[in-house]
Amino acid sequence: MNIFITATNTNVGKSYTTLTLIKALSQKGYKVGVFKPIETGVEKYPLDGYKLFNEAKKYNQNLNKLSLNDIVPIQFSLPAAPIVAGEVNFKKINTAYKKIKSECDILLIEGAGGIKVPVSKNFYMYDFINYFKAKSFLVVQSKLGCINNLELNLEFFTPNIWAINLFDDSFYQVSYPYLKQKYKEVLIIQKDLDKITQKLLKG
C-alpha cells in the first residue's frame, strides 16, 4: 500500500504527520517505508527526508541497506516549486521508488508544498497520487484560514482522508463549529490517530 501525504499549503505539517504515521503503523506490525521524491531548499542535506528516514529505520531494519539519496532522489537548493528549482528526473524517481517499495508493506510518500505545486510542465504534485497508485491524505492546518484552504482543496480533488494538524486550541472557537456542522467527522491528528490509521488501512 502507498499513502501520499499532501497538505493545504507549505509548512502545514506534512513531515510531522508522516513521522506520526511511521510510528503508529509500525506499532501495528507493518514494515513502513518513507519516500520523498522531491525536496527543495536543500543545503547540506535534505532535512525533511533525513528526519523521515531516521525515524523509519528505528522500526524497519530493511531500510538500513538504503541511503538518504534513495529516500530523496531529487534535491534542489532553491526553496521553490520544483519546476522553478530545477529539472525533475523522473527516471531517477522511478529507480529510487523501486528500491524502497520492495522493503516495506506500507510506503508513506511525502509531497512537497501543496497539492497544486507544479513539478514539471504537465505534471503537478497531485499527479503523484495516480503515479504511485496511492491513497491520499490531506493535512489541514488549524490556524485561521483553514476553512478557506480546506474547501479550495476539496473542490479540486477528493482525498481518501483529511485531518486537522492542531497548532492551537483557538481552532475550536474559530473554525471547528463550521467544519463540524458541514462535515460528518472532523479528525484531529493529535487526538484521532487510531481512527485515522484505521481509515487508511481499509480497502
PyRosetta script that sets phi, psi and omega in degrees:
from pyrosetta import init, pose_from_sequence

init()
pose = pose_from_sequence("MNIFITATNTNVGKSYTTLTLIKALSQKGYKVGVFKPIETGVEKYPLDGYKLFNEAKKYNQNLNKLSLNDIVPIQFSLPAAPIVAGEVNFKKINTAYKKIKSECDILLIEGAGGIKVPVSKNFYMYDFINYFKAKSFLVVQSKLGCINNLELNLEFFTPNIWAINLFDDSFYQVSYPYLKQKYKEVLIIQKDLDKITQKLLKG")
pose.set_psi(1, 136.5)
pose.set_omega(1, 174.8)
pose.set_phi(2, -111.9)
pose.set_psi(2, 137.5)
pose.set_omega(2, 176.5)
pose.set_phi(3, -126.7)
pose.set_psi(3, 120.4)
pose.set_omega(3, -179.7)
pose.set_phi(4, -97.1)
pose.set_psi(4, 120.2)
pose.set_omega(4, -178.9)
pose.set_phi(5, -99.4)
pose.set_psi(5, 117.9)
pose.set_omega(5, 178.1)
pose.set_phi(6, -126.2)
pose.set_psi(6, -175.9)
pose.set_omega(6, -177.0)
pose.set_phi(7, -153.4)
pose.set_psi(7, 167.2)
pose.set_omega(7, -178.9)
pose.set_phi(8, -71.0)
pose.set_psi(8, -14.1)
pose.set_omega(8, 177.1)
pose.set_phi(9, -171.1)
pose.set_psi(9, -172.5)
pose.set_omega(9, 176.3)
pose.set_phi(10, -83.2)
pose.set_psi(10, 156.2)
pose.set_omega(10, -179.5)
pose.set_phi(11, 57.3)
pose.set_psi(11, 39.4)
pose.set_omega(11, 179.2)
pose.set_phi(12, -101.8)
pose.set_psi(12, -26.9)
pose.set_omega(12, 177.6)
pose.set_phi(13, 129.2)
pose.set_psi(13, 29.2)
pose.set_omega(13, 178.4)
pose.set_phi(14, -61.6)
pose.set_psi(14, -47.8)
pose.set_omega(14, -177.5)
pose.set_phi(15, -66.9)
pose.set_psi(15, -41.1)
pose.set_omega(15, 176.5)
pose.set_phi(16, -57.8)
pose.set_psi(16, -45.7)
pose.set_omega(16, -179.1)
pose.set_phi(17, -64.8)
pose.set_psi(17, -43.1)
pose.set_omega(17, 179.9)
pose.set_phi(18, -63.9)
pose.set_psi(18, -43.2)
pose.set_omega(18, 176.8)
pose.set_phi(19, -59.3)
pose.set_psi(19, -41.5)
pose.set_omega(19, 179.2)
pose.set_phi(20, -64.5)
pose.set_psi(20, -41.2)
pose.set_omega(20, 180.0)
pose.set_phi(21, -69.5)
pose.set_psi(21, -34.7)
pose.set_omega(21, 177.4)
pose.set_phi(22, -54.6)
pose.set_psi(22, -51.1)
pose.set_omega(22, -177.5)
pose.set_phi(23, -66.5)
pose.set_psi(23, -47.1)
pose.set_omega(23, -175.8)
pose.set_phi(24, -63.1)
pose.set_psi(24, -44.6)
pose.set_omega(24, -178.8)
pose.set_phi(25, -73.2)
pose.set_psi(25, -34.9)
pose.set_omega(25, 177.4)
pose.set_phi(26, -64.4)
pose.set_psi(26, -39.5)
pose.set_omega(26, 179.8)
pose.set_phi(27, -69.0)
pose.set_psi(27, -15.8)
pose.set_omega(27, 174.6)
pose.set_phi(28, -87.1)
pose.set_psi(28, -0.5)
pose.set_omega(28, 175.1)
pose.set_phi(29, 100.3)
pose.set_psi(29, 6.2)
pose.set_omega(29, 179.9)
pose.set_phi(30, -89.9)
pose.set_psi(30, 146.1)
pose.set_omega(30, 170.6)
pose.set_phi(31, -84.7)
pose.set_psi(31, 112.1)
pose.set_omega(31, -173.1)
pose.set_phi(32, -104.1)
pose.set_psi(32, 134.0)
pose.set_omega(32, 174.7)
pose.set_phi(33, -115.9)
pose.set_psi(33, 160.9)
pose.set_omega(33, 178.1)
pose.set_phi(34, -128.9)
pose.set_psi(34, 147.8)
pose.set_omega(34, -177.6)
pose.set_phi(35, -150.2)
pose.set_psi(35, 126.4)
pose.set_omega(35, 174.4)
pose.set_phi(36, -123.8)
pose.set_psi(36, 94.4)
pose.set_omega(36, -172.6)
pose.set_phi(37, -55.0)
pose.set_psi(37, -36.5)
pose.set_omega(37, -176.4)
pose.set_phi(38, -138.4)
pose.set_psi(38, 131.8)
pose.set_omega(38, 171.1)
pose.set_phi(39, -131.9)
pose.set_psi(39, 129.7)
pose.set_omega(39, 177.8)
pose.set_phi(40, -108.5)
pose.set_psi(40, 170.3)
pose.set_omega(40, -177.1)
pose.set_phi(41, 70.7)
pose.set_psi(41, 27.9)
pose.set_omega(41, -177.7)
pose.set_phi(42, -84.7)
pose.set_psi(42, 127.4)
pose.set_omega(42, 175.8)
pose.set_phi(43, -100.8)
pose.set_psi(43, -90.7)
pose.set_omega(43, 179.3)
pose.set_phi(44, -80.5)
pose.set_psi(44, -37.4)
pose.set_omega(44, -179.7)
pose.set_phi(45, -157.7)
pose.set_psi(45, 161.0)
pose.set_omega(45, -179.1)
pose.set_phi(46, -72.7)
pose.set_psi(46, 105.0)
pose.set_omega(46, -172.1)
pose.set_phi(47, -62.8)
pose.set_psi(47, -45.7)
pose.set_omega(47, 179.8)
pose.set_phi(48, -63.3)
pose.set_psi(48, -47.6)
pose.set_omega(48, 179.6)
pose.set_phi(49, -60.3)
pose.set_psi(49, -37.6)
pose.set_omega(49, 178.9)
pose.set_phi(50, -61.8)
pose.set_psi(50, -45.6)
pose.set_omega(50, 179.4)
pose.set_phi(51, -63.2)
pose.set_psi(51, -44.3)
pose.set_omega(51, -179.6)
pose.set_phi(52, -63.7)
pose.set_psi(52, -45.1)
pose.set_omega(52, -177.7)
pose.set_phi(53, -62.5)
pose.set_psi(53, -46.6)
pose.set_omega(53, -178.9)
pose.set_phi(54, -63.9)
pose.set_psi(54, -39.2)
pose.set_omega(54, 178.8)
pose.set_phi(55, -67.3)
pose.set_psi(55, -44.0)
pose.set_omega(55, -178.2)
pose.set_phi(56, -64.8)
pose.set_psi(56, -35.1)
pose.set_omega(56, -179.6)
pose.set_phi(57, -67.0)
pose.set_psi(57, -21.6)
pose.set_omega(57, 177.5)
pose.set_phi(58, -63.6)
pose.set_psi(58, -30.5)
pose.set_omega(58, -173.9)
pose.set_phi(59, -108.8)
pose.set_psi(59, -28.8)
pose.set_omega(59, -175.9)
pose.set_phi(60, -119.8)
pose.set_psi(60, 98.9)
pose.set_omega(60, -176.8)
pose.set_phi(61, -65.8)
pose.set_psi(61, -20.6)
pose.set_omega(61, 178.9)
pose.set_phi(62, -59.5)
pose.set_psi(62, -26.8)
pose.set_omega(62, -175.1)
pose.set_phi(63, -73.7)
pose.set_psi(63, -13.0)
pose.set_omega(63, -179.1)
pose.set_phi(64, -65.3)
pose.set_psi(64, -19.5)
pose.set_omega(64, 179.1)
pose.set_phi(65, -81.0)
pose.set_psi(65, -7.7)
pose.set_omega(65, -179.2)
pose.set_phi(66, -100.9)
pose.set_psi(66, 167.9)
pose.set_omega(66, 178.0)
pose.set_phi(67, -115.1)
pose.set_psi(67, 167.9)
pose.set_omega(67, 177.6)
pose.set_phi(68, -61.4)
pose.set_psi(68, -32.3)
pose.set_omega(68, 178.2)
pose.set_phi(69, -69.2)
pose.set_psi(69, -23.2)
pose.set_omega(69, 174.0)
pose.set_phi(70, -73.6)
pose.set_psi(70, -33.4)
pose.set_omega(70, -178.5)
pose.set_phi(71, -77.9)
pose.set_psi(71, -36.1)
pose.set_omega(71, 178.3)
pose.set_phi(72, -125.6)
pose.set_psi(72, 81.8)
pose.set_omega(72, -174.4)
pose.set_phi(73, -69.4)
pose.set_psi(73, -29.7)
pose.set_omega(73, -179.4)
pose.set_phi(74, -113.1)
pose.set_psi(74, 119.4)
pose.set_omega(74, -177.7)
pose.set_phi(75, -130.8)
pose.set_psi(75, 128.2)
pose.set_omega(75, 178.2)
pose.set_phi(76, -124.7)
pose.set_psi(76, 143.4)
pose.set_omega(76, -179.0)
pose.set_phi(77, -77.3)
pose.set_psi(77, -32.5)
pose.set_omega(77, -177.9)
pose.set_phi(78, -73.5)
pose.set_psi(78, 126.5)
pose.set_omega(78, 178.1)
pose.set_phi(79, -79.6)
pose.set_psi(79, 78.1)
pose.set_omega(79, -175.1)
pose.set_phi(80, -148.5)
pose.set_psi(80, 174.1)
pose.set_omega(80, 175.1)
pose.set_phi(81, -57.0)
pose.set_psi(81, 142.7)
pose.set_omega(81, -178.0)
pose.set_phi(82, -52.1)
pose.set_psi(82, -36.7)
pose.set_omega(82, -178.0)
pose.set_phi(83, -64.3)
pose.set_psi(83, -24.9)
pose.set_omega(83, 178.5)
pose.set_phi(84, -91.6)
pose.set_psi(84, -37.6)
pose.set_omega(84, -173.2)
pose.set_phi(85, -71.2)
pose.set_psi(85, -27.5)
pose.set_omega(85, -178.5)
pose.set_phi(86, 167.7)
pose.set_psi(86, -178.3)
pose.set_omega(86, -179.6)
pose.set_phi(87, -90.3)
pose.set_psi(87, 127.7)
pose.set_omega(87, -177.6)
pose.set_phi(88, -87.0)
pose.set_psi(88, 125.2)
pose.set_omega(88, 179.4)
pose.set_phi(89, -94.9)
pose.set_psi(89, 100.9)
pose.set_omega(89, -176.7)
pose.set_phi(90, -70.8)
pose.set_psi(90, -26.9)
pose.set_omega(90, 176.4)
pose.set_phi(91, -63.5)
pose.set_psi(91, -39.0)
pose.set_omega(91, 177.9)
pose.set_phi(92, -65.2)
pose.set_psi(92, -39.8)
pose.set_omega(92, 176.9)
pose.set_phi(93, -63.2)
pose.set_psi(93, -45.3)
pose.set_omega(93, -179.0)
pose.set_phi(94, -61.5)
pose.set_psi(94, -42.8)
pose.set_omega(94, -179.9)
pose.set_phi(95, -62.7)
pose.set_psi(95, -45.3)
pose.set_omega(95, -179.9)
pose.set_phi(96, -66.6)
pose.set_psi(96, -39.3)
pose.set_omega(96, -179.8)
pose.set_phi(97, -61.0)
pose.set_psi(97, -43.7)
pose.set_omega(97, -179.8)
pose.set_phi(98, -62.2)
pose.set_psi(98, -36.1)
pose.set_omega(98, -179.9)
pose.set_phi(99, -67.5)
pose.set_psi(99, -45.2)
pose.set_omega(99, -177.2)
pose.set_phi(100, -76.4)
pose.set_psi(100, -34.5)
pose.set_omega(100, -175.3)
pose.set_phi(101, -61.0)
pose.set_psi(101, -35.9)
pose.set_omega(101, -177.4)
pose.set_phi(102, -74.1)
pose.set_psi(102, -8.1)
pose.set_omega(102, -175.3)
pose.set_phi(103, -106.5)
pose.set_psi(103, 11.7)
pose.set_omega(103, -175.9)
pose.set_phi(104, -151.6)
pose.set_psi(104, 160.2)
pose.set_omega(104, 173.6)
pose.set_phi(105, -86.7)
pose.set_psi(105, -40.3)
pose.set_omega(105, -179.6)
pose.set_phi(106, -125.5)
pose.set_psi(106, 128.2)
pose.set_omega(106, 177.9)
pose.set_phi(107, -111.2)
pose.set_psi(107, 119.1)
pose.set_omega(107, 175.9)
pose.set_phi(108, -91.9)
pose.set_psi(108, 118.6)
pose.set_omega(108, -176.5)
pose.set_phi(109, -111.1)
pose.set_psi(109, 117.0)
pose.set_omega(109, -177.8)
pose.set_phi(110, -98.5)
pose.set_psi(110, 128.9)
pose.set_omega(110, 177.5)
pose.set_phi(111, -77.6)
pose.set_psi(111, -175.5)
pose.set_omega(111, 177.0)
pose.set_phi(112, -123.6)
pose.set_psi(112, 124.9)
pose.set_omega(112, -177.5)
pose.set_phi(113, 67.8)
pose.set_psi(113, -148.6)
pose.set_omega(113, -179.4)
pose.set_phi(114, -92.7)
pose.set_psi(114, -178.2)
pose.set_omega(114, -171.7)
pose.set_phi(115, -68.7)
pose.set_psi(115, -26.4)
pose.set_omega(115, -175.2)
pose.set_phi(116, -101.7)
pose.set_psi(116, 13.9)
pose.set_omega(116, 177.9)
pose.set_phi(117, -65.1)
pose.set_psi(117, 127.1)
pose.set_omega(117, 179.2)
pose.set_phi(118, -74.8)
pose.set_psi(118, 129.6)
pose.set_omega(118, 179.7)
pose.set_phi(119, -95.5)
pose.set_psi(119, -46.1)
pose.set_omega(119, 175.1)
pose.set_phi(120, -146.8)
pose.set_psi(120, -173.0)
pose.set_omega(120, -172.4)
pose.set_phi(121, -54.6)
pose.set_psi(121, -44.1)
pose.set_omega(121, -176.3)
pose.set_phi(122, -121.5)
pose.set_psi(122, 28.7)
pose.set_omega(122, -175.8)
pose.set_phi(123, -142.3)
pose.set_psi(123, 125.2)
pose.set_omega(123, 178.7)
pose.set_phi(124, -112.8)
pose.set_psi(124, 168.7)
pose.set_omega(124, -177.3)
pose.set_phi(125, -56.9)
pose.set_psi(125, -38.3)
pose.set_omega(125, -179.3)
pose.set_phi(126, -63.8)
pose.set_psi(126, -22.3)
pose.set_omega(126, 179.7)
pose.set_phi(127, -65.7)
pose.set_psi(127, -20.6)
pose.set_omega(127, 177.7)
pose.set_phi(128, -65.6)
pose.set_psi(128, -23.5)
pose.set_omega(128, 179.4)
pose.set_phi(129, -61.2)
pose.set_psi(129, -50.7)
pose.set_omega(129, 176.8)
pose.set_phi(130, -73.4)
pose.set_psi(130, -35.6)
pose.set_omega(130, -178.8)
pose.set_phi(131, -55.6)
pose.set_psi(131, -41.5)
pose.set_omega(131, -179.3)
pose.set_phi(132, -101.7)
pose.set_psi(132, 7.4)
pose.set_omega(132, -178.2)
pose.set_phi(133, 49.6)
pose.set_psi(133, 53.1)
pose.set_omega(133, -172.0)
pose.set_phi(134, -108.2)
pose.set_psi(134, 154.4)
pose.set_omega(134, 164.7)
pose.set_phi(135, -74.4)
pose.set_psi(135, 156.1)
pose.set_omega(135, -177.6)
pose.set_phi(136, -118.7)
pose.set_psi(136, 137.0)
pose.set_omega(136, 179.5)
pose.set_phi(137, -124.3)
pose.set_psi(137, 115.0)
pose.set_omega(137, -179.8)
pose.set_phi(138, -97.7)
pose.set_psi(138, 119.6)
pose.set_omega(138, 177.7)
pose.set_phi(139, -92.1)
pose.set_psi(139, 131.0)
pose.set_omega(139, -176.0)
pose.set_phi(140, -119.1)
pose.set_psi(140, 127.2)
pose.set_omega(140, 177.2)
pose.set_phi(141, -71.3)
pose.set_psi(141, 151.4)
pose.set_omega(141, -177.6)
pose.set_phi(142, -91.1)
pose.set_psi(142, -6.7)
pose.set_omega(142, -175.2)
pose.set_phi(143, -70.7)
pose.set_psi(143, 165.6)
pose.set_omega(143, 178.5)
pose.set_phi(144, -51.5)
pose.set_psi(144, 131.3)
pose.set_omega(144, -175.6)
pose.set_phi(145, 106.7)
pose.set_psi(145, -6.9)
pose.set_omega(145, -176.1)
pose.set_phi(146, -66.5)
pose.set_psi(146, -31.1)
pose.set_omega(146, 178.9)
pose.set_phi(147, -62.8)
pose.set_psi(147, -49.2)
pose.set_omega(147, 179.1)
pose.set_phi(148, -60.0)
pose.set_psi(148, -48.5)
pose.set_omega(148, -177.9)
pose.set_phi(149, -63.3)
pose.set_psi(149, -43.0)
pose.set_omega(149, 179.4)
pose.set_phi(150, -63.1)
pose.set_psi(150, -48.7)
pose.set_omega(150, -174.3)
pose.set_phi(151, -69.7)
pose.set_psi(151, -31.9)
pose.set_omega(151, 173.6)
pose.set_phi(152, -64.1)
pose.set_psi(152, -41.8)
pose.set_omega(152, 178.1)
pose.set_phi(153, -65.5)
pose.set_psi(153, -41.1)
pose.set_omega(153, -178.7)
pose.set_phi(154, -70.5)
pose.set_psi(154, -25.3)
pose.set_omega(154, 173.4)
pose.set_phi(155, -70.0)
pose.set_psi(155, -30.4)
pose.set_omega(155, -175.8)
pose.set_phi(156, -83.4)
pose.set_psi(156, -40.0)
pose.set_omega(156, -179.7)
pose.set_phi(157, -152.6)
pose.set_psi(157, 165.7)
pose.set_omega(157, -179.1)
pose.set_phi(158, -114.2)
pose.set_psi(158, 102.1)
pose.set_omega(158, 179.1)
pose.set_phi(159, -71.9)
pose.set_psi(159, 155.8)
pose.set_omega(159, 174.7)
pose.set_phi(160, -63.4)
pose.set_psi(160, -32.7)
pose.set_omega(160, 178.9)
pose.set_phi(161, -156.1)
pose.set_psi(161, 147.0)
pose.set_omega(161, 170.6)
pose.set_phi(162, -132.8)
pose.set_psi(162, 151.2)
pose.set_omega(162, -178.6)
pose.set_phi(163, -151.9)
pose.set_psi(163, 155.1)
pose.set_omega(163, -178.7)
pose.set_phi(164, -87.7)
pose.set_psi(164, 130.2)
pose.set_omega(164, 169.2)
pose.set_phi(165, -91.9)
pose.set_psi(165, 108.9)
pose.set_omega(165, -170.4)
pose.set_phi(166, -80.1)
pose.set_psi(166, 110.3)
pose.set_omega(166, 177.5)
pose.set_phi(167, -87.9)
pose.set_psi(167, -38.7)
pose.set_omega(167, 179.7)
pose.set_phi(168, -158.3)
pose.set_psi(168, 159.1)
pose.set_omega(168, -173.1)
pose.set_phi(169, -73.4)
pose.set_psi(169, -7.0)
pose.set_omega(169, 176.4)
pose.set_phi(170, -62.1)
pose.set_psi(170, -20.3)
pose.set_omega(170, 176.8)
pose.set_phi(171, -53.0)
pose.set_psi(171, -38.3)
pose.set_omega(171, -175.3)
pose.set_phi(172, -69.6)
pose.set_psi(172, -21.3)
pose.set_omega(172, 176.0)
pose.set_phi(173, -94.6)
pose.set_psi(173, -37.7)
pose.set_omega(173, -169.5)
pose.set_phi(174, -87.3)
pose.set_psi(174, -44.6)
pose.set_omega(174, -171.8)
pose.set_phi(175, -119.4)
pose.set_psi(175, -32.7)
pose.set_omega(175, -174.5)
pose.set_phi(176, -58.0)
pose.set_psi(176, -42.7)
pose.set_omega(176, -178.0)
pose.set_phi(177, -56.1)
pose.set_psi(177, -41.6)
pose.set_omega(177, 179.1)
pose.set_phi(178, -69.3)
pose.set_psi(178, -46.6)
pose.set_omega(178, -177.4)
pose.set_phi(179, -63.1)
pose.set_psi(179, -40.8)
pose.set_omega(179, -179.7)
pose.set_phi(180, -65.1)
pose.set_psi(180, -34.7)
pose.set_omega(180, 179.1)
pose.set_phi(181, -71.7)
pose.set_psi(181, -37.8)
pose.set_omega(181, -174.3)
pose.set_phi(182, -85.0)
pose.set_psi(182, -38.1)
pose.set_omega(182, -174.8)
pose.set_phi(183, -110.1)
pose.set_psi(183, 144.5)
pose.set_omega(183, -176.9)
pose.set_phi(184, -60.4)
pose.set_psi(184, -37.0)
pose.set_omega(184, -174.3)
pose.set_phi(185, -143.2)
pose.set_psi(185, 132.4)
pose.set_omega(185, 175.8)
pose.set_phi(186, -116.8)
pose.set_psi(186, 106.3)
pose.set_omega(186, -177.1)
pose.set_phi(187, -88.9)
pose.set_psi(187, 139.5)
pose.set_omega(187, 178.1)
pose.set_phi(188, -113.3)
pose.set_psi(188, 124.6)
pose.set_omega(188, -175.4)
pose.set_phi(189, -56.0)
pose.set_psi(189, -42.6)
pose.set_omega(189, -176.3)
pose.set_phi(190, -73.3)
pose.set_psi(190, -16.7)
pose.set_omega(190, -175.1)
pose.set_phi(191, -118.5)
pose.set_psi(191, -22.4)
pose.set_omega(191, -172.7)
pose.set_phi(192, -121.1)
pose.set_psi(192, 33.3)
pose.set_omega(192, -174.3)
pose.set_phi(193, -61.1)
pose.set_psi(193, -38.4)
pose.set_omega(193, -179.4)
pose.set_phi(194, -64.9)
pose.set_psi(194, -42.6)
pose.set_omega(194, 176.6)
pose.set_phi(195, -62.9)
pose.set_psi(195, -40.8)
pose.set_omega(195, -179.3)
pose.set_phi(196, -61.9)
pose.set_psi(196, -47.1)
pose.set_omega(196, -179.7)
pose.set_phi(197, -66.5)
pose.set_psi(197, -37.3)
pose.set_omega(197, 177.4)
pose.set_phi(198, -61.6)
pose.set_psi(198, -42.3)
pose.set_omega(198, 179.7)
pose.set_phi(199, -66.1)
pose.set_psi(199, -40.0)
pose.set_omega(199, 180.0)
pose.set_phi(200, -66.8)
pose.set_psi(200, -32.1)
pose.set_omega(200, -176.3)
pose.set_phi(201, -83.9)
pose.set_psi(201, -13.2)
pose.set_omega(201, 179.6)
pose.set_phi(202, -69.0)
pose.set_psi(202, 141.7)
pose.set_omega(202, 171.6)
pose.set_phi(203, 72.7)
pose.dump_pdb("model.pdb")
